[in-house]
Amino acid sequence: MTEAQARHIVLAARPQGKPQLTDFRLEDTAIPTPRAGQVLLRVQYLSLDPYMRGRMDDRKSYAKPVPLGGVMDGEAVATVIASHHPGYAEGDIVLAQTGWRTHALSERADLRKLDPAVAPVTTGLGVLGMPGFTAYGGLRVIGKPAPGETVVVAAASGPVGSLVGQLAKLAGARAVGIAGGPEKCAYVQDELRFDAAIDHRDAAFAAQLTAACLDGIDVYFENVGGAIWQAVLPLLNTFARVPVSGLIAQYNGVGTGDGTDRLPATMREILSKSLTVRGFINTEFAAEHYPAFLREVGAGIADGRIRYREDFVDGLEKAPAAFLGMLEGRNFGKLIVRMDT
Ligand SMILES: NC(=O)c1ccc[n+]([C@@H]2O[C@H](COP(=O)([O-])OP(=O)(O)OC[C@H]3O[C@@H](n4cnc5c(N)ncnc54)[C@H](OP(=O)(O)O)[C@@H]3O)[C@@H](O)[C@H]2O)c1
């Protein structure tokens, strides 16, 4: 890339089921020029997140799909390299919805400034950002774990699940994590200090989950759906809470799925055990809980009570392959693109 050029990645085709590399296209473009009221941002770190898979489909949802030929949505840590906005100076480091780009314009007055002295700036994309707040808000508002209760979460080594389990422990509950493969499970149990970690790829997964939850499950933080939900369902206690955060196992689903419709059984359990099952989008809790989230999780990082892991890939051109790998579990921790500009 020459100095005078920017690059971005657009949605080249809508995936049918599992996305392919050919669904993305890397394009060269001119570096934009900021007008009055705008800042020019150079992206340092681009976040890759499961929700982006949903934006690739032309389906009604809480957010608009990315149009064909449009730049992929995404949040980034970026440096202000030119400012015509009174709120920002050159050199400021901010969180911004840049999309999958090397350079972006913004005229927002509410970009969150990041101070590397408080925490590494990349935490703004993971443990101290949208995924972390998803864990915090879902647990605080819906899960409400009490001391001695059992909290189960899948995708437990990722930015949402890892904080769910750690916050559950800090609230005095037992934390059981579900993750893919022995290495992730060892990390969840040994490093994140969950009480147990169960490998959902093991043939004996359901039996192992049952053995780890002898008193049943009081909070199941739903990140995955599919086969994991089926193993969790019979273990839910009366009055269990189920924050429904994500359903990554079905994000690539087309048509009516695999044909095993568990919805009637699910609804029956919801009724007969007075379960609270509530879907949510983390922004719903922001006005009330974001300042406390930053304070409490920031303090936990600073004194070591909260740990996190980041998985870096280098260069914007690696973003599509890294994103597809994340959907298959090849990332290990918060997946972040380190830009080479
Ligand atoms: N509601 C909201 O506002 C909100 C906001 C952010 C995220 N979310 C949701 O939270 C969930 C976790 O997000 P994240 O950013 O922390 O992702 P992440 O853990 O970094 O990455 C996704 C992980 O999901 C697991 N996974 C994928 N397919 C699976 C399958 N079929 N069965 C079991 N596990 C599977 C993989 O981990 P393993 O290898 O360990 O299985 C993979 O590493 C996602 O569902 C996401 O959509 C919701």
The ligand as an ORCA input file, in Angstrom:
! r2SCAN-3c Opt
* xyz 0 1
  N     -26.448     -9.701     22.442
  C     -25.401     -8.896     22.288
  O     -25.471     -7.663     22.447
  C     -24.083     -9.516     21.931
  C     -22.915     -8.739     21.851
  C     -21.692     -9.381     21.588
  C     -21.643    -10.753     21.352
  N     -22.803    -11.460     21.393
  C     -22.797    -12.922     21.162
  O     -21.989    -13.553     22.157
  C     -21.440    -14.762     21.626
  C     -19.927    -14.796     21.889
  O     -19.328    -13.691     21.214
  P     -17.743    -13.411     21.331
  O     -17.487    -12.095     20.723
  O     -17.306    -13.639     22.743
  O     -17.147    -14.548     20.367
  P     -15.863    -15.504     20.498
  O     -16.034    -16.359     21.694
  O     -14.587    -14.739     20.388
  O     -15.925    -16.343     19.143
  C     -16.950    -17.202     18.848
  C     -16.777    -18.590     19.523
  O     -18.016    -19.295     19.451
  C     -17.769    -20.673     19.572
  N     -18.565    -21.439     18.607
  C     -18.741    -21.191     17.299
  N     -19.557    -22.117     16.750
  C     -19.917    -22.954     17.739
  C     -20.736    -24.116     17.812
  N     -21.368    -24.588     16.741
  N     -20.885    -24.720     19.005
  C     -20.248    -24.247     20.098
  N     -19.448    -23.164     20.102
  C     -19.282    -22.532     18.923
  C     -16.263    -20.872     19.309
  O     -15.668    -21.165     20.569
  P     -15.418    -22.694     21.054
  O     -14.349    -23.232     20.159
  O     -15.022    -22.564     22.474
  O     -16.717    -23.406     20.863
  C     -15.793    -19.497     18.809
  O     -14.445    -19.226     19.160
  C     -21.813    -14.791     20.139
  O     -22.970    -15.612     19.972
  C     -22.166    -13.346     19.844
  O     -23.077    -13.237     18.759
  C     -23.997    -10.875     21.679
*
